[in-house]
């Protein structure tokens, strides 16, 4: 994986961490570290976050395999458009606070993940704390979907996995500080972050759609090479 690709994943993770603070703060606060010595508390919080990063890396591996097949088939253009539309649908649902669009199996999957998370909340063992983080990494999140899109475009399984690991590392500083010094981040600040992030996600989704439309706009919608176009439009 190139350094530029790695840095892009870190930056996306850093931006996503503000969303995590607003949306996943409750899980960060649920880590039972109140009575732990400082060193053990720090280790437990790191373990929780490494659980999330483990899940992200597994997702990168899975979607890297899928992305490799998409790359070989020459479907990157259509996938970019579809991914952007799906992410916009999720954002719209969040705004309306009701299921305007129904993704098959979405509610069942979300309920199963929530049940899994609840099994580890409040349990002080280090294994449970790690599993809480791993389960938290599965929760539906528009910015994680954005990162997965980047992993799909990586071209190789190794790069896709590395992209998701770098994304997770980008979220680590803010999430660690939230868990360790959570009282310093007020509810009003978290609510403000929660309101702003959907606009960022929607913007990124629109950029994905533009990228797939092949509009020959530098950086926003670069033109595909004739070879790729011939594959996409035989």
N, C-alpha and C positions, 0 to 999 in steps of 0.2 A: 504494500500500500504506500502510495506517495506521501511525502510530508504535507503537501497541500491538502490532500484528501483527509489526512489525519487531523490537521488543524481545522478544516471545515467541520468535521464531526465534533471536535472539542468546542468550537464556537456555538454550534447548534445545541450542544448539551448545556453550555453556559446559559444560553437564552432560555432553554427549556427549564432550567433550574428555577427561574422565577415563577414559571407556571407550576412547578412542583411545590414550591413554597405555598402558593395559593390553594392548590387543589389537594395535595397530599400531606399537608401539614399535620393533619390529625393522626396519620399513620406515624409520622416522625415523632410526634409527641407521645405516641402509645408505647414506645420502646421503654420497658421497665428498668430504667437506669438510675432512678432517684436515689436509691440507697447504695449504689456502687461507688467504690473509690474512683478517683478521677481517672487513673490509668485504665482501669477496667471499663469505666463508662465510655472513654474514647474508643477502646477496642471494640466494645459492643456496638457502638454507632457505626464504626467502620465496617464491622461484620454485616450489619443490616444493609448498608449501602453496597457492599460487595455482593450481597445476595441479589440486589437489583441488577448490578452489572453482569452477574452470571446469567441471569435471565435474558438480558439484552444480547449477550454474546451468543447464547443458544438461538435466539431469534435471528441474529445475523447469520449464523450458520445455516439455518433452515431457509431463510429468504435468499441467502447467497447462492444456494443450490438452485432455487427457483429462478433467481435472476440470471444465472448462467444459462439456463434453458431459454429464457426470454431473449437474452442477447444473441444466442445462437439462431433463434427463430427470426430475429429482426423485428420484434414487436415493441421496441422501446418507446416509439412515438405514441402508439395507442395506449400503452401502459401508463405513460406520463399523464395523458389526458384523463384516463379513467381514475387514476389515483387522486388527481386533483379534484375531480368531481365528487368522489367518495368522501374526501376530507371536508369539502365544502358542505356536503350533506350533514356530516356530523356536527359541524359548527352551527349550521342553521337549527338543528335539533336542540342544541344547547341554548340558543337564543330564545326559542319558543317554549322551552321547558316541557316539551311533550313530543312524542314520537311522530313528527311530521312524515319522516321516511322510516320505513321498516327494513332493516337489513336482516336477511334470514339467519336465524340462530343467534343474533346479537344479544338479545335479552337473556337467553339461556346461558350463553357463555359468560356474560357479565355476572349473572347470579351465581354461577359455579365458582368464579374467581373470588367473589365477595365472601362466599362460604369458606373457601380455602383460607383466605386472609384471616377471617374471624377465628380460625382454629389456633392461630399463633399469637394473636393480640394479647398482651398482658403477661405472657409467660416469660419468666426471667432467664431461662436457660439460654446459653449462647447458640445452641442448635436451633431453638425456636426463633430467636432473633434473626438468625441468618435466613431461615425459611420464611419469616415474615417479609423480609426484603425481597426474597426471590418471588414470593406470591405477589407482592406489590408491583413488581416489574411487569406482571401480566395484566394489570388493570388497564381498561380502555383509555387511551390518551392520544389526542390528535398530534402532539409533537413527537411521541414515540412512533406513530404511523409515518410522520414525516421522515424520521431517521431511518425507518425500515425502507422507505422509498429510496433513500440514499444508498442503503445497503444493496438493494436490488440493482441499482445502477453501477455498482462497484465493478462488475465484470468477472471477478473471481471470488471463490468461497472464502479464501483467506482475507481478501480486502474487505469483503462484506462483514465478516466476523470482527475484523479489526476496527471497522467503522463504528459498529455498535458498541464495542468496548470503549473506544475513544469518546463516543457520545455519552456513555455512562460516566466516564471519568470527568467529563465536562460538567455533569450535574452534581458531582461529589462535594465540591467546596461549600456551595450554598446549603445543600441538604445536611451536611455535617454540622455546619454552624447553626442551622435551624434546630437540630436535635440537641445540640450541646448548650446553646444560648437561646433557646426558643422564646423565653420570656421577653427578649429584646425586640422581637418582631410582633408588632401589634396586629390585632384583628383587622383594623382599618387598612393597614398596609397590605395585608394578604388579600383582602377583598378588592382593593384597587388593582393588584396584580391579576387577580382572577378575571376582572372585567376587561383588562387590556389585552391579555394573551389571545383570546379568540380572534381579535382583529389581526394579530400577527400570523396566526395559523391560517386564516382566510387569505391573507396576502400571499403566503407561501404556496397555498393550494392554487391560487390564480396563476402564479408564476409557473407552477408545474403544467397547468393547462396550456399556457402560452408556449412553453418549451416544446410541448408535443405538437403544436399547430404549425411548426416549421415556418415562421413568419420572417425569417432572415433578419431578426433584430439582434444585434450583438449583445451577448451576455443574457438577455431576457429570453429570446427564442432563436438561437443560432440555427442557420440552415443545415439540414442534413446533407451528407454527401450523396452524390448521384447513386452510388452503390447501395446505400441504405434505402434510398427512396425506391429503387427498383425492387428491393426485397419487400418493402411495405406495400407497394402498389404495382404488382406484376401486370 
